[in-house]
Amino acid sequence: MTNLKQNAEKEIKRMQKVFDSLEVKKGNQFYDFAKNYFDDSKHFLEKKKYIEAFEAAVIAWAYIDFGLKLNYFSVPREQEKWFTV
């Protein structure tokens, strides 16, 4: 269980950095989906539902990743390594 918790916390921490620095150019609804999943990940972590927390963080990551490909968002250059752009 500890490993699950650590992985969830690690992913949430990384995604927090992304959301703190993310620039939304367009695609506000797309951003809303990502942000809602990210908020869910933090909620699940608080409830000690570590698998769900990790999954929700990864889904948020996927929305951001695709939003970057569509040029809806931008992230600082040092964070681009976390995505497939």
Chimera marker file (.cmm) of the C-alpha trace (Angstrom):
<marker_set name="trace">
<marker id="1" x="0.000" y="0.000" z="0.000" r="1" g="1" b="0" radius="0.5"/>
<marker id="2" x="2.900" y="2.340" z="0.737" r="1" g="1" b="0" radius="0.5"/>
<marker id="3" x="4.181" y="2.099" z="-2.836" r="1" g="1" b="0" radius="0.5"/>
<marker id="4" x="0.740" y="2.968" z="-4.210" r="1" g="1" b="0" radius="0.5"/>
<marker id="5" x="0.526" y="5.960" z="-1.912" r="1" g="1" b="0" radius="0.5"/>
<marker id="6" x="4.012" y="7.149" z="-2.873" r="1" g="1" b="0" radius="0.5"/>
<marker id="7" x="3.285" y="6.808" z="-6.588" r="1" g="1" b="0" radius="0.5"/>
<marker id="8" x="0.008" y="8.696" z="-6.260" r="1" g="1" b="0" radius="0.5"/>
<marker id="9" x="1.655" y="11.462" z="-4.233" r="1" g="1" b="0" radius="0.5"/>
<marker id="10" x="4.531" y="11.711" z="-6.730" r="1" g="1" b="0" radius="0.5"/>
<marker id="11" x="2.182" y="12.033" z="-9.714" r="1" g="1" b="0" radius="0.5"/>
<marker id="12" x="-0.054" y="14.555" z="-7.965" r="1" g="1" b="0" radius="0.5"/>
<marker id="13" x="2.975" y="16.637" z="-6.966" r="1" g="1" b="0" radius="0.5"/>
<marker id="14" x="4.239" y="16.642" z="-10.558" r="1" g="1" b="0" radius="0.5"/>
<marker id="15" x="0.820" y="17.580" z="-11.934" r="1" g="1" b="0" radius="0.5"/>
<marker id="16" x="0.490" y="20.370" z="-9.356" r="1" g="1" b="0" radius="0.5"/>
<marker id="17" x="3.642" y="21.916" z="-10.835" r="1" g="1" b="0" radius="0.5"/>
<marker id="18" x="2.119" y="21.607" z="-14.292" r="1" g="1" b="0" radius="0.5"/>
<marker id="19" x="-1.172" y="23.229" z="-13.316" r="1" g="1" b="0" radius="0.5"/>
<marker id="20" x="0.680" y="26.001" z="-11.467" r="1" g="1" b="0" radius="0.5"/>
<marker id="21" x="2.573" y="26.962" z="-14.615" r="1" g="1" b="0" radius="0.5"/>
<marker id="22" x="0.180" y="25.920" z="-17.385" r="1" g="1" b="0" radius="0.5"/>
<marker id="23" x="-0.809" y="28.595" z="-19.888" r="1" g="1" b="0" radius="0.5"/>
<marker id="24" x="-4.228" y="28.060" z="-21.426" r="1" g="1" b="0" radius="0.5"/>
<marker id="25" x="-4.306" y="29.488" z="-24.959" r="1" g="1" b="0" radius="0.5"/>
<marker id="26" x="-7.671" y="28.037" z="-25.959" r="1" g="1" b="0" radius="0.5"/>
<marker id="27" x="-9.684" y="24.918" z="-25.255" r="1" g="1" b="0" radius="0.5"/>
<marker id="28" x="-11.069" y="26.016" z="-21.899" r="1" g="1" b="0" radius="0.5"/>
<marker id="29" x="-13.442" y="23.063" z="-21.756" r="1" g="1" b="0" radius="0.5"/>
<marker id="30" x="-10.523" y="20.734" z="-22.389" r="1" g="1" b="0" radius="0.5"/>
<marker id="31" x="-8.691" y="22.402" z="-19.499" r="1" g="1" b="0" radius="0.5"/>
<marker id="32" x="-11.748" y="21.991" z="-17.288" r="1" g="1" b="0" radius="0.5"/>
<marker id="33" x="-11.752" y="18.220" z="-17.886" r="1" g="1" b="0" radius="0.5"/>
<marker id="34" x="-8.078" y="18.016" z="-16.929" r="1" g="1" b="0" radius="0.5"/>
<marker id="35" x="-8.516" y="20.201" z="-13.853" r="1" g="1" b="0" radius="0.5"/>
<marker id="36" x="-11.536" y="18.243" z="-12.657" r="1" g="1" b="0" radius="0.5"/>
<marker id="37" x="-9.634" y="14.970" z="-12.898" r="1" g="1" b="0" radius="0.5"/>
<marker id="38" x="-6.716" y="16.558" z="-11.078" r="1" g="1" b="0" radius="0.5"/>
<marker id="39" x="-8.993" y="17.819" z="-8.306" r="1" g="1" b="0" radius="0.5"/>
<marker id="40" x="-10.466" y="14.323" z="-8.088" r="1" g="1" b="0" radius="0.5"/>
<marker id="41" x="-6.981" y="12.871" z="-7.690" r="1" g="1" b="0" radius="0.5"/>
<marker id="42" x="-6.366" y="15.045" z="-4.626" r="1" g="1" b="0" radius="0.5"/>
<marker id="43" x="-9.749" y="14.107" z="-3.209" r="1" g="1" b="0" radius="0.5"/>
<marker id="44" x="-9.040" y="10.396" z="-3.648" r="1" g="1" b="0" radius="0.5"/>
<marker id="45" x="-5.626" y="10.804" z="-2.016" r="1" g="1" b="0" radius="0.5"/>
<marker id="46" x="-7.257" y="12.386" z="1.031" r="1" g="1" b="0" radius="0.5"/>
<marker id="47" x="-9.677" y="9.438" z="1.188" r="1" g="1" b="0" radius="0.5"/>
<marker id="48" x="-6.720" y="7.007" z="0.978" r="1" g="1" b="0" radius="0.5"/>
<marker id="49" x="-7.965" y="5.660" z="-2.332" r="1" g="1" b="0" radius="0.5"/>
<marker id="50" x="-4.490" y="5.538" z="-3.812" r="1" g="1" b="0" radius="0.5"/>
<marker id="51" x="-5.255" y="3.650" z="-7.012" r="1" g="1" b="0" radius="0.5"/>
<marker id="52" x="-8.053" y="6.053" z="-7.880" r="1" g="1" b="0" radius="0.5"/>
<marker id="53" x="-5.836" y="9.029" z="-6.974" r="1" g="1" b="0" radius="0.5"/>
<marker id="54" x="-3.090" y="7.808" z="-9.286" r="1" g="1" b="0" radius="0.5"/>
<marker id="55" x="-5.525" y="7.024" z="-12.100" r="1" g="1" b="0" radius="0.5"/>
<marker id="56" x="-7.204" y="10.429" z="-11.915" r="1" g="1" b="0" radius="0.5"/>
<marker id="57" x="-3.816" y="12.183" z="-11.973" r="1" g="1" b="0" radius="0.5"/>
<marker id="58" x="-2.787" y="10.173" z="-15.031" r="1" g="1" b="0" radius="0.5"/>
<marker id="59" x="-6.039" y="11.007" z="-16.813" r="1" g="1" b="0" radius="0.5"/>
<marker id="60" x="-5.424" y="14.701" z="-16.055" r="1" g="1" b="0" radius="0.5"/>
<marker id="61" x="-1.921" y="14.263" z="-17.484" r="1" g="1" b="0" radius="0.5"/>
<marker id="62" x="-3.390" y="12.717" z="-20.656" r="1" g="1" b="0" radius="0.5"/>
<marker id="63" x="-5.730" y="15.668" z="-21.179" r="1" g="1" b="0" radius="0.5"/>
<marker id="64" x="-2.853" y="18.115" z="-20.723" r="1" g="1" b="0" radius="0.5"/>
<marker id="65" x="-0.619" y="16.058" z="-23.008" r="1" g="1" b="0" radius="0.5"/>
<marker id="66" x="-3.196" y="16.056" z="-25.788" r="1" g="1" b="0" radius="0.5"/>
<marker id="67" x="-3.982" y="19.726" z="-25.180" r="1" g="1" b="0" radius="0.5"/>
<marker id="68" x="-0.302" y="20.476" z="-25.702" r="1" g="1" b="0" radius="0.5"/>
<marker id="69" x="-0.370" y="18.566" z="-28.988" r="1" g="1" b="0" radius="0.5"/>
<marker id="70" x="-3.394" y="20.601" z="-30.099" r="1" g="1" b="0" radius="0.5"/>
<marker id="71" x="-1.596" y="23.791" z="-29.046" r="1" g="1" b="0" radius="0.5"/>
<marker id="72" x="-4.358" y="24.558" z="-26.530" r="1" g="1" b="0" radius="0.5"/>
<marker id="73" x="-1.816" y="24.872" z="-23.713" r="1" g="1" b="0" radius="0.5"/>
<marker id="74" x="1.823" y="25.543" z="-23.115" r="1" g="1" b="0" radius="0.5"/>
<marker id="75" x="4.122" y="24.587" z="-20.275" r="1" g="1" b="0" radius="0.5"/>
<marker id="76" x="7.606" y="25.775" z="-19.384" r="1" g="1" b="0" radius="0.5"/>
<marker id="77" x="10.334" y="24.166" z="-21.441" r="1" g="1" b="0" radius="0.5"/>
<marker id="78" x="11.682" y="22.202" z="-18.452" r="1" g="1" b="0" radius="0.5"/>
<marker id="79" x="8.293" y="20.489" z="-18.050" r="1" g="1" b="0" radius="0.5"/>
<marker id="80" x="7.978" y="19.432" z="-21.673" r="1" g="1" b="0" radius="0.5"/>
<marker id="81" x="10.015" y="16.300" z="-20.873" r="1" g="1" b="0" radius="0.5"/>
<marker id="82" x="7.042" y="15.035" z="-18.863" r="1" g="1" b="0" radius="0.5"/>
<marker id="83" x="4.886" y="14.947" z="-21.991" r="1" g="1" b="0" radius="0.5"/>
<marker id="84" x="5.010" y="13.484" z="-25.457" r="1" g="1" b="0" radius="0.5"/>
<marker id="85" x="5.291" y="16.847" z="-27.233" r="1" g="1" b="0" radius="0.5"/>
<link id1="1" id2="2" r="1" g="1" b="0" radius="0.2"/>
<link id1="2" id2="3" r="1" g="1" b="0" radius="0.2"/>
<link id1="3" id2="4" r="1" g="1" b="0" radius="0.2"/>
<link id1="4" id2="5" r="1" g="1" b="0" radius="0.2"/>
<link id1="5" id2="6" r="1" g="1" b="0" radius="0.2"/>
<link id1="6" id2="7" r="1" g="1" b="0" radius="0.2"/>
<link id1="7" id2="8" r="1" g="1" b="0" radius="0.2"/>
<link id1="8" id2="9" r="1" g="1" b="0" radius="0.2"/>
<link id1="9" id2="10" r="1" g="1" b="0" radius="0.2"/>
<link id1="10" id2="11" r="1" g="1" b="0" radius="0.2"/>
<link id1="11" id2="12" r="1" g="1" b="0" radius="0.2"/>
<link id1="12" id2="13" r="1" g="1" b="0" radius="0.2"/>
<link id1="13" id2="14" r="1" g="1" b="0" radius="0.2"/>
<link id1="14" id2="15" r="1" g="1" b="0" radius="0.2"/>
<link id1="15" id2="16" r="1" g="1" b="0" radius="0.2"/>
<link id1="16" id2="17" r="1" g="1" b="0" radius="0.2"/>
<link id1="17" id2="18" r="1" g="1" b="0" radius="0.2"/>
<link id1="18" id2="19" r="1" g="1" b="0" radius="0.2"/>
<link id1="19" id2="20" r="1" g="1" b="0" radius="0.2"/>
<link id1="20" id2="21" r="1" g="1" b="0" radius="0.2"/>
<link id1="21" id2="22" r="1" g="1" b="0" radius="0.2"/>
<link id1="22" id2="23" r="1" g="1" b="0" radius="0.2"/>
<link id1="23" id2="24" r="1" g="1" b="0" radius="0.2"/>
<link id1="24" id2="25" r="1" g="1" b="0" radius="0.2"/>
<link id1="25" id2="26" r="1" g="1" b="0" radius="0.2"/>
<link id1="26" id2="27" r="1" g="1" b="0" radius="0.2"/>
<link id1="27" id2="28" r="1" g="1" b="0" radius="0.2"/>
<link id1="28" id2="29" r="1" g="1" b="0" radius="0.2"/>
<link id1="29" id2="30" r="1" g="1" b="0" radius="0.2"/>
<link id1="30" id2="31" r="1" g="1" b="0" radius="0.2"/>
<link id1="31" id2="32" r="1" g="1" b="0" radius="0.2"/>
<link id1="32" id2="33" r="1" g="1" b="0" radius="0.2"/>
<link id1="33" id2="34" r="1" g="1" b="0" radius="0.2"/>
<link id1="34" id2="35" r="1" g="1" b="0" radius="0.2"/>
<link id1="35" id2="36" r="1" g="1" b="0" radius="0.2"/>
<link id1="36" id2="37" r="1" g="1" b="0" radius="0.2"/>
<link id1="37" id2="38" r="1" g="1" b="0" radius="0.2"/>
<link id1="38" id2="39" r="1" g="1" b="0" radius="0.2"/>
<link id1="39" id2="40" r="1" g="1" b="0" radius="0.2"/>
<link id1="40" id2="41" r="1" g="1" b="0" radius="0.2"/>
<link id1="41" id2="42" r="1" g="1" b="0" radius="0.2"/>
<link id1="42" id2="43" r="1" g="1" b="0" radius="0.2"/>
<link id1="43" id2="44" r="1" g="1" b="0" radius="0.2"/>
<link id1="44" id2="45" r="1" g="1" b="0" radius="0.2"/>
<link id1="45" id2="46" r="1" g="1" b="0" radius="0.2"/>
<link id1="46" id2="47" r="1" g="1" b="0" radius="0.2"/>
<link id1="47" id2="48" r="1" g="1" b="0" radius="0.2"/>
<link id1="48" id2="49" r="1" g="1" b="0" radius="0.2"/>
<link id1="49" id2="50" r="1" g="1" b="0" radius="0.2"/>
<link id1="50" id2="51" r="1" g="1" b="0" radius="0.2"/>
<link id1="51" id2="52" r="1" g="1" b="0" radius="0.2"/>
<link id1="52" id2="53" r="1" g="1" b="0" radius="0.2"/>
<link id1="53" id2="54" r="1" g="1" b="0" radius="0.2"/>
<link id1="54" id2="55" r="1" g="1" b="0" radius="0.2"/>
<link id1="55" id2="56" r="1" g="1" b="0" radius="0.2"/>
<link id1="56" id2="57" r="1" g="1" b="0" radius="0.2"/>
<link id1="57" id2="58" r="1" g="1" b="0" radius="0.2"/>
<link id1="58" id2="59" r="1" g="1" b="0" radius="0.2"/>
<link id1="59" id2="60" r="1" g="1" b="0" radius="0.2"/>
<link id1="60" id2="61" r="1" g="1" b="0" radius="0.2"/>
<link id1="61" id2="62" r="1" g="1" b="0" radius="0.2"/>
<link id1="62" id2="63" r="1" g="1" b="0" radius="0.2"/>
<link id1="63" id2="64" r="1" g="1" b="0" radius="0.2"/>
<link id1="64" id2="65" r="1" g="1" b="0" radius="0.2"/>
<link id1="65" id2="66" r="1" g="1" b="0" radius="0.2"/>
<link id1="66" id2="67" r="1" g="1" b="0" radius="0.2"/>
<link id1="67" id2="68" r="1" g="1" b="0" radius="0.2"/>
<link id1="68" id2="69" r="1" g="1" b="0" radius="0.2"/>
<link id1="69" id2="70" r="1" g="1" b="0" radius="0.2"/>
<link id1="70" id2="71" r="1" g="1" b="0" radius="0.2"/>
<link id1="71" id2="72" r="1" g="1" b="0" radius="0.2"/>
<link id1="72" id2="73" r="1" g="1" b="0" radius="0.2"/>
<link id1="73" id2="74" r="1" g="1" b="0" radius="0.2"/>
<link id1="74" id2="75" r="1" g="1" b="0" radius="0.2"/>
<link id1="75" id2="76" r="1" g="1" b="0" radius="0.2"/>
<link id1="76" id2="77" r="1" g="1" b="0" radius="0.2"/>
<link id1="77" id2="78" r="1" g="1" b="0" radius="0.2"/>
<link id1="78" id2="79" r="1" g="1" b="0" radius="0.2"/>
<link id1="79" id2="80" r="1" g="1" b="0" radius="0.2"/>
<link id1="80" id2="81" r="1" g="1" b="0" radius="0.2"/>
<link id1="81" id2="82" r="1" g="1" b="0" radius="0.2"/>
<link id1="82" id2="83" r="1" g="1" b="0" radius="0.2"/>
<link id1="83" id2="84" r="1" g="1" b="0" radius="0.2"/>
<link id1="84" id2="85" r="1" g="1" b="0" radius="0.2"/>
</marker_set>
